Amino acid sequence: MNPERRAIAAEVFAAGREHDAAQSDRLQRFRNLEPETGELLGVLVRATRARRALEIGTSNGYSTLWLGDALEATGGDLLTLELDPRRTELARENLERAGLSEVVHCRTAVAAQALSEQPDAAWDLVFLDAERPEYPGYWRELRRVLAPGATLAIDNAISHEPELTAFRRLLDEDPGVESALVPIGAGLIVAVLDATAAA
């Protein structure tokens, strides 16, 4: 990420922290991931040469900036899904400031419905950072839309470990998936699909 875009990302992160500090309701907070996790996501995109990426949980677009920047470098694009239209618009504004409007497509949508509408093997990389108890319900469609060899990243694996127990079990029980917990930020699960195995 170049210095200008990194400065914008830092502003978005700082504004998110200030906003969250004033909110007593968890659901009203932006709950941005940590900067080091954002950097790791960017590295994962570049390392895997991902070109088609999906983010579930846009919020104010902080993580989206890191993903979009990396996908610009690989010649790819990102679809990011958010339930709250106000947050979708805020993210869109932040991405426009960073010059990523052509790379990132923001959509206000229910994740489960949006996943069911995607074609098989549509995504090279998916980042999950939404309501964690919903993830097991996503798995069947999520597994279908992940391409062979795709990467799946899930945030808050340490900070909210109990909420991810059922989903981790699904990953562990799938013979076509290898995963590891990366102790960075709030904890990131990185899973990779077998490049030769069908869903």
MIDOSE-1310 file (N, C-alpha, C; in nm, 2 decimals, decimal comma, always signed):
residues 199
mnpe	+0,08/-0,12/+0,00/+0,00/+0,00/+0,00/+0,09/+0,12/+0,00; +0,06/+0,22/-0,09/+0,14/+0,34/-0,10/+0,12/+0,43/+0,02; +0,21/+0,52/+0,04/+0,19/+0,61/+0,16/+0,06/+0,69/+0,17; +0,01/+0,74/+0,05/-0,11/+0,82/+0,05/-0,23/+0,73/+0,09
rrai	-0,24/+0,61/+0,03/-0,35/+0,52/+0,07/-0,34/+0,47/+0,21; -0,21/+0,45/+0,25/-0,19/+0,40/+0,39/-0,24/+0,51/+0,49; -0,22/+0,64/+0,46/-0,26/+0,75/+0,54/-0,42/+0,75/+0,55; -0,48/+0,73/+0,44/-0,63/+0,72/+0,44/-0,68/+0,61/+0,52
aaev	-0,61/+0,49/+0,51/-0,65/+0,38/+0,59/-0,64/+0,41/+0,74; -0,53/+0,48/+0,77/-0,50/+0,51/+0,91/-0,61/+0,61/+0,96; -0,66/+0,70/+0,88/-0,76/+0,79/+0,92/-0,89/+0,72/+0,94; -0,92/+0,62/+0,85/-1,05/+0,54/+0,86/-1,04/+0,46/+0,99
faag	-0,93/+0,40/+1,02/-0,91/+0,32/+1,14/-0,93/+0,41/+1,27; -0,87/+0,52/+1,27/-0,88/+0,61/+1,38/-1,02/+0,66/+1,40; -1,09/+0,69/+1,29/-1,23/+0,74/+1,30/-1,32/+0,63/+1,35; -1,29/+0,50/+1,31/-1,36/+0,39/+1,36/-1,34/+0,37/+1,51
rehd	-1,22/+0,38/+1,56/-1,20/+0,36/+1,70/-1,27/+0,47/+1,78; -1,26/+0,59/+1,73/-1,33/+0,71/+1,80/-1,48/+0,68/+1,81; -1,54/+0,64/+1,70/-1,68/+0,61/+1,69/-1,72/+0,50/+1,79; -1,64/+0,39/+1,79/-1,67/+0,27/+1,87/-1,66/+0,31/+2,02
aaqs	-1,57/+0,40/+2,06/-1,56/+0,43/+2,20/-1,68/+0,50/+2,25; -1,76/+0,56/+2,16/-1,88/+0,63/+2,21/-2,01/+0,55/+2,20; -1,99/+0,42/+2,16/-2,11/+0,33/+2,15/-2,11/+0,23/+2,26; -2,23/+0,22/+2,33/-2,25/+0,12/+2,43/-2,30/-0,01/+2,37
drlq	-2,37/+0,00/+2,26/-2,42/-0,12/+2,19/-2,32/-0,17/+2,09; -2,28/-0,30/+2,11/-2,18/-0,36/+2,03/-2,22/-0,36/+1,88; -2,34/-0,37/+1,85/-2,39/-0,37/+1,71/-2,38/-0,24/+1,64; -2,36/-0,13/+1,72/-2,35/+0,00/+1,66/-2,20/+0,03/+1,63
rfrn	-2,11/-0,05/+1,68/-1,97/-0,02/+1,66/-1,93/-0,07/+1,52; -1,82/-0,01/+1,47/-1,76/-0,05/+1,34/-1,68/-0,18/+1,36; -1,61/-0,19/+1,47/-1,54/-0,31/+1,50/-1,44/-0,35/+1,40; -1,35/-0,25/+1,36/-1,25/-0,28/+1,26/-1,15/-0,38/+1,31
lepe	-1,10/-0,45/+1,21/-0,98/-0,54/+1,25/-0,86/-0,46/+1,27; -0,76/-0,52/+1,33/-0,64/-0,45/+1,36/-0,55/-0,43/+1,24; -0,47/-0,32/+1,23/-0,39/-0,29/+1,12/-0,30/-0,40/+1,07; -0,25/-0,48/+1,17/-0,16/-0,59/+1,13/-0,23/-0,70/+1,06
tgel	-0,36/-0,72/+1,09/-0,44/-0,82/+1,02/-0,48/-0,77/+0,88; -0,50/-0,64/+0,87/-0,53/-0,58/+0,74/-0,41/-0,60/+0,65; -0,29/-0,58/+0,70/-0,17/-0,60/+0,62/-0,15/-0,75/+0,58; -0,18/-0,84/+0,67/-0,17/-0,98/+0,64/-0,27/-1,02/+0,53
lgvl	-0,39/-0,96/+0,53/-0,49/-0,99/+0,43/-0,43/-0,95/+0,29; -0,37/-0,83/+0,29/-0,31/-0,78/+0,17/-0,20/-0,87/+0,12; -0,12/-0,92/+0,21/-0,01/-1,02/+0,17/-0,07/-1,15/+0,12; -0,18/-1,20/+0,18/-0,24/-1,32/+0,13/-0,30/-1,31/-0,01
vrat	-0,36/-1,19/-0,04/-0,41/-1,17/-0,18/-0,29/-1,17/-0,27; -0,19/-1,10/-0,24/-0,07/-1,09/-0,33/+0,00/-1,23/-0,34; +0,02/-1,30/-0,23/+0,09/-1,43/-0,24/+0,01/-1,53/-0,32; -0,12/-1,53/-0,31/-0,20/-1,63/-0,38/-0,24/-1,58/-0,52
rarr	-0,20/-1,46/-0,55/-0,24/-1,40/-0,68/-0,39/-1,40/-0,70; -0,47/-1,39/-0,59/-0,61/-1,39/-0,60/-0,66/-1,27/-0,69; -0,76/-1,30/-0,77/-0,82/-1,20/-0,86/-0,97/-1,18/-0,83; -1,03/-1,28/-0,77/-1,18/-1,27/-0,74/-1,20/-1,29/-0,59
alei	-1,23/-1,18/-0,52/-1,24/-1,19/-0,38/-1,37/-1,14/-0,33; -1,42/-1,20/-0,22/-1,54/-1,16/-0,16/-1,52/-1,13/-0,01; -1,58/-1,02/+0,04/-1,57/-0,99/+0,18/-1,71/-0,98/+0,24; -1,73/-1,05/+0,35/-1,86/-1,05/+0,41/-1,85/-0,97/+0,54
gtsn	-1,90/-0,85/+0,55/-1,88/-0,76/+0,66/-1,80/-0,64/+0,63; -1,85/-0,55/+0,55/-1,78/-0,43/+0,51/-1,75/-0,33/+0,62; -1,85/-0,30/+0,70/-1,85/-0,20/+0,80/-1,81/-0,06/+0,74; -1,72/+0,01/+0,79/-1,68/+0,14/+0,73/-1,58/+0,13/+0,62
gyst	-1,54/+0,00/+0,58/-1,45/-0,02/+0,47/-1,30/-0,02/+0,51; -1,27/-0,04/+0,63/-1,12/-0,04/+0,67/-1,05/-0,16/+0,61; -1,11/-0,28/+0,64/-1,05/-0,40/+0,59/-1,06/-0,40/+0,44; -1,16/-0,34/+0,39/-1,19/-0,34/+0,24/-1,08/-0,26/+0,17
lwlg	-1,03/-0,16/+0,24/-0,91/-0,08/+0,18/-0,79/-0,17/+0,16; -0,76/-0,26/+0,26/-0,65/-0,35/+0,24/-0,67/-0,45/+0,13; -0,78/-0,51/+0,13/-0,81/-0,61/+0,03/-0,82/-0,54/-0,11; -0,88/-0,43/-0,12/-0,89/-0,36/-0,25/-0,76/-0,32/-0,31
dale	-0,67/-0,27/-0,22/-0,54/-0,23/-0,26/-0,46/-0,35/-0,32; -0,47/-0,46/-0,25/-0,40/-0,58/-0,29/-0,45/-0,63/-0,42; -0,59/-0,63/-0,44/-0,65/-0,68/-0,56/-0,62/-0,59/-0,68; -0,61/-0,46/-0,65/-0,56/-0,37/-0,76/-0,43/-0,42/-0,81
atgg	-0,34/-0,46/-0,72/-0,21/-0,50/-0,76/-0,21/-0,63/-0,84; -0,31/-0,72/-0,81/-0,31/-0,85/-0,88/-0,40/-0,84/-1,01; -0,46/-0,72/-1,03/-0,55/-0,71/-1,15/-0,69/-0,77/-1,12; -0,73/-0,78/-0,99/-0,85/-0,84/-0,96/-0,95/-0,74/-0,91
dllt	-1,06/-0,79/-0,85/-1,16/-0,71/-0,79/-1,23/-0,77/-0,67; -1,30/-0,69/-0,60/-1,36/-0,73/-0,47/-1,51/-0,70/-0,47; -1,59/-0,79/-0,42/-1,73/-0,77/-0,39/-1,73/-0,77/-0,24; -1,79/-0,66/-0,18/-1,80/-0,66/-0,03/-1,94/-0,64/+0,01
leld	-1,99/-0,72/+0,10/-2,13/-0,72/+0,14/-2,15/-0,67/+0,28; -2,25/-0,59/+0,30/-2,28/-0,52/+0,43/-2,43/-0,51/+0,44; -2,48/-0,54/+0,57/-2,62/-0,54/+0,59/-2,68/-0,40/+0,60; -2,60/-0,30/+0,66/-2,64/-0,17/+0,69/-2,61/-0,08/+0,57
prrt	-2,72/-0,02/+0,50/-2,69/+0,07/+0,39/-2,61/+0,19/+0,42; -2,62/+0,24/+0,55/-2,54/+0,36/+0,59/-2,39/+0,32/+0,59; -2,36/+0,20/+0,64/-2,22/+0,16/+0,64/-2,17/+0,14/+0,49; -2,26/+0,08/+0,41/-2,22/+0,06/+0,27/-2,18/+0,19/+0,21
elar	-2,26/+0,30/+0,23/-2,23/+0,43/+0,17/-2,10/+0,49/+0,23; -2,08/+0,47/+0,36/-1,96/+0,52/+0,43/-1,84/+0,45/+0,37; -1,85/+0,32/+0,35/-1,73/+0,25/+0,29/-1,71/+0,29/+0,15; -1,82/+0,31/+0,08/-1,80/+0,36/-0,06/-1,73/+0,49/-0,07
enle	-1,76/+0,58/+0,02/-1,69/+0,71/+0,03/-1,55/+0,70/+0,06; -1,51/+0,61/+0,16/-1,37/+0,59/+0,19/-1,29/+0,52/+0,08; -1,36/+0,43/+0,01/-1,29/+0,37/-0,10/-1,27/+0,47/-0,22; -1,36/+0,55/-0,24/-1,35/+0,66/-0,34/-1,23/+0,75/-0,31
ragl	-1,22/+0,79/-0,19/-1,11/+0,87/-0,14/-0,98/+0,81/-0,17; -0,97/+0,67/-0,16/-0,85/+0,60/-0,18/-0,83/+0,56/-0,32; -0,92/+0,59/-0,41/-0,90/+0,56/-0,55/-0,93/+0,42/-0,59; -1,02/+0,35/-0,51/-1,04/+0,21/-0,53/-1,19/+0,18/-0,58
sevv	-1,26/+0,28/-0,62/-1,40/+0,26/-0,67/-1,41/+0,16/-0,78; -1,31/+0,16/-0,87/-1,31/+0,07/-0,98/-1,28/-0,08/-0,95; -1,22/-0,09/-0,83/-1,17/-0,23/-0,79/-1,27/-0,29/-0,70; -1,34/-0,21/-0,62/-1,43/-0,27/-0,51/-1,57/-0,24/-0,54
hcrt	-1,66/-0,34/-0,53/-1,80/-0,32/-0,56/-1,87/-0,34/-0,42; -1,93/-0,24/-0,37/-2,00/-0,25/-0,24/-2,15/-0,28/-0,26; -2,20/-0,37/-0,18/-2,34/-0,42/-0,20/-2,40/-0,43/-0,06; -2,52/-0,37/-0,04/-2,60/-0,40/+0,08/-2,68/-0,52/+0,06
avaa	-2,65/-0,63/+0,14/-2,72/-0,75/+0,11/-2,71/-0,84/+0,24; -2,80/-0,94/+0,25/-2,79/-1,05/+0,35/-2,69/-1,15/+0,29; -2,59/-1,18/+0,37/-2,48/-1,27/+0,32/-2,53/-1,40/+0,27; -2,62/-1,47/+0,35/-2,67/-1,60/+0,31/-2,74/-1,60/+0,17
qals	-2,82/-1,50/+0,15/-2,89/-1,48/+0,02/-2,79/-1,46/-0,09; -2,70/-1,36/-0,06/-2,60/-1,33/-0,17/-2,51/-1,45/-0,20; -2,47/-1,53/-0,11/-2,40/-1,65/-0,14/-2,47/-1,75/-0,22; -2,60/-1,76/-0,20/-2,68/-1,86/-0,27/-2,69/-1,82/-0,42
eqpd	-2,67/-1,69/-0,45/-2,69/-1,63/-0,58/-2,56/-1,64/-0,66; -2,45/-1,68/-0,60/-2,32/-1,68/-0,66/-2,30/-1,82/-0,74; -2,23/-1,81/-0,85/-2,20/-1,94/-0,92/-2,10/-2,03/-0,85; -2,09/-2,15/-0,88/-1,99/-2,24/-0,83/-1,85/-2,19/-0,85
aawd	-1,76/-2,21/-0,75/-1,62/-2,18/-0,77/-1,59/-2,03/-0,81; -1,67/-1,94/-0,76/-1,67/-1,80/-0,80/-1,55/-1,72/-0,74; -1,50/-1,77/-0,63/-1,41/-1,68/-0,55/-1,28/-1,75/-0,52; -1,17/-1,67/-0,54/-1,03/-1,72/-0,51/-1,00/-1,69/-0,36
lvfl	-1,07/-1,59/-0,30/-1,04/-1,56/-0,16/-1,17/-1,50/-0,10; -1,20/-1,55/+0,02/-1,32/-1,49/+0,09/-1,27/-1,46/+0,23; -1,31/-1,34/+0,27/-1,28/-1,29/+0,41/-1,41/-1,28/+0,49; -1,42/-1,35/+0,60/-1,54/-1,34/+0,69/-1,51/-1,25/+0,81
daer	-1,59/-1,15/+0,82/-1,58/-1,06/+0,94/-1,72/-1,00/+0,97; -1,81/-1,09/+1,00/-1,95/-1,04/+1,02/-2,00/-1,10/+1,16; -2,12/-1,14/+1,16/-2,18/-1,20/+1,28/-2,14/-1,35/+1,29; -2,05/-1,38/+1,38/-1,99/-1,51/+1,38/-2,09/-1,63/+1,40
peyp	-2,19/-1,62/+1,48/-2,28/-1,73/+1,49/-2,35/-1,77/+1,36; -2,35/-1,68/+1,27/-2,41/-1,71/+1,14/-2,33/-1,80/+1,05; -2,20/-1,81/+1,07/-2,11/-1,87/+0,98/-2,14/-2,02/+0,95; -2,18/-2,10/+1,05/-2,21/-2,24/+1,02/-2,32/-2,25/+0,91
gywr	-2,42/-2,16/+0,92/-2,53/-2,16/+0,82/-2,48/-2,12/+0,68; -2,37/-2,05/+0,68/-2,31/-2,01/+0,54/-2,24/-2,13/+0,48; -2,19/-2,22/+0,56/-2,08/-2,31/+0,51/-2,12/-2,39/+0,38; -2,24/-2,44/+0,37/-2,27/-2,52/+0,25/-2,25/-2,43/+0,12
elrr	-2,31/-2,32/+0,12/-2,30/-2,23/+0,01/-2,16/-2,17/-0,01; -2,10/-2,14/+0,11/-1,96/-2,08/+0,10/-1,86/-2,18/+0,04; -1,88/-2,31/+0,09/-1,79/-2,41/+0,03/-1,81/-2,43/-0,12; -1,93/-2,41/-0,16/-1,96/-2,43/-0,31/-1,90/-2,32/-0,39
vlap	-1,90/-2,20/-0,34/-1,86/-2,08/-0,42/-1,71/-2,06/-0,41; -1,64/-2,13/-0,32/-1,49/-2,12/-0,32/-1,43/-2,20/-0,43; -1,34/-2,14/-0,50/-1,27/-2,22/-0,61/-1,17/-2,32/-0,56; -1,14/-2,42/-0,63/-1,03/-2,51/-0,59/-0,90/-2,43/-0,56
gatl	-0,84/-2,45/-0,45/-0,72/-2,38/-0,42/-0,74/-2,25/-0,35; -0,87/-2,21/-0,33/-0,90/-2,08/-0,27/-0,86/-2,07/-0,13; -0,85/-1,94/-0,08/-0,82/-1,91/+0,06/-0,94/-1,85/+0,12; -0,97/-1,90/+0,25/-1,07/-1,84/+0,33/-1,01/-1,79/+0,46
aidn	-1,04/-1,67/+0,49/-0,98/-1,60/+0,61/-1,10/-1,56/+0,70; -1,08/-1,59/+0,83/-1,19/-1,56/+0,93/-1,13/-1,48/+1,05; -1,18/-1,36/+1,08/-1,12/-1,28/+1,18/-1,18/-1,32/+1,32; -1,12/-1,27/+1,43/-1,17/-1,29/+1,57/-1,16/-1,43/+1,62
aish	-1,07/-1,51/+1,57/-1,06/-1,65/+1,60/-1,00/-1,67/+1,75; -0,94/-1,57/+1,80/-0,89/-1,57/+1,94/-0,98/-1,49/+2,03; -1,01/-1,37/+1,99/-1,10/-1,28/+2,07/-1,24/-1,34/+2,10; -1,29/-1,41/+2,00/-1,42/-1,47/+2,01/-1,42/-1,62/+1,98
epel	-1,33/-1,69/+2,03/-1,31/-1,83/+2,00/-1,43/-1,91/+2,02; -1,51/-1,90/+2,13/-1,62/-1,98/+2,15/-1,73/-1,97/+2,04; -1,74/-1,85/+1,99/-1,84/-1,82/+1,88/-1,80/-1,89/+1,75; -1,68/-1,93/+1,74/-1,63/-1,99/+1,61/-1,61/-2,14/+1,63
tafr	-1,64/-2,20/+1,74/-1,62/-2,34/+1,77/-1,69/-2,43/+1,66; -1,82/-2,40/+1,64/-1,89/-2,48/+1,55/-1,84/-2,47/+1,41; -1,80/-2,35/+1,37/-1,75/-2,33/+1,23/-1,62/-2,39/+1,21; -1,53/-2,38/+1,31/-1,40/-2,45/+1,31/-1,42/-2,60/+1,29
rlld	-1,52/-2,65/+1,36/-1,54/-2,80/+1,35/-1,57/-2,84/+1,20; -1,65/-2,75/+1,14/-1,69/-2,78/+1,00/-1,56/-2,77/+0,91; -1,47/-2,68/+0,94/-1,35/-2,67/+0,86/-1,26/-2,80/+0,89; -1,25/-2,84/+1,01/-1,17/-2,95/+1,05/-1,22/-3,08/+0,99
edpg	-1,35/-3,09/+0,98/-1,41/-3,22/+0,93/-1,42/-3,23/+0,78; -1,38/-3,12/+0,71/-1,38/-3,13/+0,57/-1,24/-3,17/+0,52; -1,24/-3,29/+0,45/-1,11/-3,34/+0,41/-1,04/-3,26/+0,30; -1,12/-3,17/+0,24/-1,06/-3,09/+0,13/-1,01/-2,95/+0,18
vesa	-1,01/-2,93/+0,31/-0,97/-2,80/+0,37/-0,86/-2,82/+0,47; -0,75/-2,74/+0,46/-0,65/-2,73/+0,56/-0,65/-2,59/+0,62; -0,65/-2,58/+0,75/-0,65/-2,45/+0,81/-0,55/-2,44/+0,92; -0,52/-2,31/+0,96/-0,43/-2,28/+1,06/-0,48/-2,15/+1,13
lvpi	-0,45/-2,14/+1,26/-0,48/-2,02/+1,34/-0,35/-1,93/+1,34; -0,37/-1,81/+1,29/-0,25/-1,72/+1,29/-0,28/-1,62/+1,41; -0,19/-1,62/+1,51/-0,21/-1,53/+1,63/-0,17/-1,39/+1,60; -0,25/-1,32/+1,52/-0,22/-1,18/+1,49/-0,35/-1,11/+1,51
gagl	-0,34/-0,98/+1,56/-0,46/-0,91/+1,59/-0,55/-0,98/+1,68; -0,68/-1,00/+1,64/-0,78/-1,07/+1,72/-0,78/-1,22/+1,69; -0,68/-1,26/+1,61/-0,67/-1,40/+1,57/-0,74/-1,42/+1,43; -0,66/-1,48/+1,34/-0,71/-1,50/+1,20/-0,70/-1,65/+1,17
ivav	-0,81/-1,71/+1,13/-0,80/-1,85/+1,08/-0,78/-1,83/+0,93; -0,68/-1,90/+0,88/-0,65/-1,90/+0,73/-0,67/-2,05/+0,69; -0,77/-2,07/+0,60/-0,80/-2,20/+0,55/-0,77/-2,20/+0,40; -0,72/-2,31/+0,35/-0,70/-2,33/+0,20/-0,77/-2,45/+0,15
ldat	-0,84/-2,44/+0,04/-0,91/-2,56/-0,02/-0,81/-2,63/-0,10; -0,82/-2,76/-0,11/-0,74/-2,85/-0,19/-0,76/-2,81/-0,34; -0,66/-2,79/-0,41/-0,67/-2,74/-0,55/-0,72/-2,84/-0,64; -0,72/-2,97/-0,60/-0,77/-3,08/-0,69/-0,90/-3,14/-0,64
aaa	-0,95/-3,11/-0,52/-1,07/-3,17/-0,47/-1,19/-3,09/-0,51; -1,30/-3,16/-0,54/-1,42/-3,10/-0,57/-1,50/-3,07/-0,44; -1,59/-2,98/-0,44/-1,67/-2,95/-0,32/-1,76/-3,07/-0,29
